[in-house]
Amino acid sequence: MSKKIDLTGQVFGRLTVLEDVGRNKKQRVIWRCLCECGNTVDVSSENLRCGDTQSCGCYKKDRTSETHKKDLTEQKFGKLTVLEDVGRNKHKNVIWKCQCDCGNFIDVSTGHLQSGNTQSCGCYKKELNTERSGLNHPNWMGGITPISKAVRVCTRYEEWRTSIFQRDNFICTHCGTRGGKLVAHHIIRFSKIMRENHITTLEEALQCEALWNVLNGMSLCKKCHKKEHARLRDLDKDIEIDYDTLIEMET
């Protein structure tokens, strides 16, 4: 057993040694110490003398807080201007009071500001939703639904659909079923072609070669057709498309 050195009264970092409280399993002397923050902690001689333990744990927490806390005052994040530090939340994250360009105030954590998760008091998201609705929505059909129905009952559309069925030998290209109720499905959506070519009249539709390209069609049975639109619906789950209407129109 090594010779015991009395550390009583000595100071190590934030710790002042109070008394010897025995030995641990490795027969090392354990000292009860008083931290500057008021807490007590039991520490071995080795950890005290080598500097591994300098506080009850508060020193590390304070250093971590100082390291992670950056002064964001007056910095701009999206529409938000940081005004002041208003404390910490239950997760010990620094919370900043911010003023939005619209005039509202909001409290936001450092992480949400720096990651871009919060860029306004909420008004920015509302503006985006407004812009993406109606005429500005990426899938707005531009009022083409009535003309689409007119195109789908015209003679040229019937000829296009028949050409698809004949090319595929009246077989569903997905499941191989022959005959039955087949649908000529557009690979590039009919509505997309109409929208991108700004078609508003039947005459314009008849002159648009992209609408009548047989390579853009495939024969599907009704069951596979619904599955295909379900797949497309999953791909476009964040986009508002009336797939039931499209299925009905292609039938």
N, C-alpha and C positions, 0 to 999 in steps of 0.2 A: 504494500500500500504506500503510495507516495506521500511525502510530508505535506501536511496541510499548511497553507499560507492564509493567514487571517486577512480577509478582504473587507471586514466590517468598516463602514464609514467611507469606503472608497467610492468614487464616482466613475461610471463607465457610460459615456454618452449621456443619455437622459436618466440613467439608473443610478440610484444611491443604494449601496448594499446595507441591509438592515441586520441580518442574522443568518447563521448557519442552520439549515433545516434538515440536515442529514445527507445521505448519499443515495444515488440512484442505483440501478441494477449493475451498472459498470463500476460501481464503487467510486464514482466521482462526486466531489462535494457540491451540494446544491445550496445556493444562497437566495434568500428572499430579498427582493429589491423593491424600492419605491420609485415609480416613474414620475417624471415631472408633471404628467397629466393627472396624477393622483392614484393611478392604478398600481397594484402590486403584482409581481411576477417572480416565479422561481426559475433561476438560471444557474447552469453549471459554471464552475470556475473557468473551464476552457473557453466556453462561449463568451464569457465576460472579458477575459484577458485578450482573446484574439480579435474581439470586436464584432463577432458574429451577431451578438444580441446587444443592442444599444437602447432599446426601449421596450415597452410592453407590447409594441406593435404599432403604436400611434405614429412613430417616426416614418415608417414605410408608407402608411396611409397618407400622411401629410405630403411626403415627397411625390407620391403618385398623383395626388390631387393637384399639386403645383405643376407637375409635368403635363398633365392632361388639360388643365385649365388654360385656355388661351384667351386673351382679351379680344373679344369680337366687337367691342363698342364702336359704333358708327360704320361698321362694315355692312355691305349690301349683299343680300342673298335673294335672288329673284326679285320679288316686289317688296321684300322685307328689309328694313333698316334697323339694325340692332341699337337699342337705346341703353340698356343697363342689365347687369347681372342681378337677378332677383332670388338667388338661392339655388338649392338643389332639390331634385325630386327623391322619391323613395329609393331609387336605384343609384343615388349619389351623383347623378348627372347634372352638370351646370345648366340652369334654365335662364334664358335671356328674354327680356321684354322687348318686343319688336313692334315697329309701326309699319303697317302696310301702305302701299301707294294710294290705296283707296281711303285711307284715314283711320281704319280700324287698328286695334292693338291686339297682339297675341303673344303668349308665352311659349317659347320653343327651346328644345334642348340643343346643345352644341352639335350632337350627332345628326339630328334631323336637318339642321341648317347646313352643315358642311357636306352632307350626302346629297342634298337637293330634294329630300323627301318632302320638306315643307318650304314652299316658295312664296306663299301668300297667306292671308287670313282665311282663305277658302274661296276668294273671289276669282282667282285665276282658273280654278277647275270649272267654276260655273261659266266663265267666259268661253272656255274651250268647248264645253258641252253645248253652249249656245251656237258657237261657230260650226260645230259638227252636225247640228240638227238642220232639218229643212233643206234648203238649197245648197248649203255647204257640206252636208253629210256625204262622205265618200261613196256611199251606195245609193244616194238619191237618184231615182230613175229619170229625173228631169221631166216628169209628166208624160213619160212614154208608154205607160201601161195601156191606155186605150188604143194607141197606134200599134202596140205589140200584138194585141188581140186581133186587130184587123189584118196584120201581116200573117199571123198564124192560120188564118182561114182563107188566105188567097191561094190561087192556083199554083203559083211558083213554090209556095211553101209545101203544098201537097206533093209536088214533083220532087222537091228536095228530100222529103221524108221517104217517099217511095224508093228513091235512088239509094238511100242508106240501107233500107230493108233488103233490097235486091243485092246490093254489094255484100251484105253480111249473111245472105242466104236465109233470111228470116229467122236467124238464130241469135239469142241473147249473147252478147260478147263477154258477159261476166260468168254466167252459170251454164251456158250451152243449151238452154231450153229452146226448142224449135217451135215456131208458131205461137199461138196464143195471142194475148194482148201485148204487143210490142210498142215501145216508145222510142222515137228518134231523139236521143239525148245530145244536147250541145256540149262539147268538151270545153270550149271557151263560151261562157254564158251568152245566151241570146241577148239578154238585157245589157250586158257589158258592151257588146258590139253595137247595139243601138245607141247607147249612151256615148261611147267614145267617138262614134261617127256622126253624132248630133242629128240623128234621124228623127224627124217630126212628122213626116208624111209617108203615105204608102208608096208614092213615086220614088222618094229618096231611098226607101228600103229596097225596092226592086232594082235600083241601080247600084246597091252596095254589094260587091262581090263577096265580101267577107261573110255575109249572112248565108250565102248559098254554096260555100265550100264544103263538099262532101267529106273532106278529110277532118272537118270539125264536128262530125257527127258519129254516133255509135248506136247500135240497136241494143236496147235493154228491155227485159221483161219488167212489169210494173213493180215487182218485189225488189229487183236489183236497182231499179230506178229510184225507189224510195231510200234504199240503203246508200246510194251514191249521194243523194241530196243530204242525207243525215251526216255523211262523212264531210261534205262541204260545210254543213252547218256547224260542225265541231271545229273545223279549221277557222271559220269566221265567227266564232262564238261571241266576239266583242263587237261585231258589226250587225246592225239591225237589217236583216233581210227576211222578207216574207217568203220562205221556202215553200210553204203550202200552196201559195199562189203560183209560184214558178212551176211546181210539179203539175198543178192542175192545167196550167197553160201549155205545158209540153205534152200532156197526155192526148 
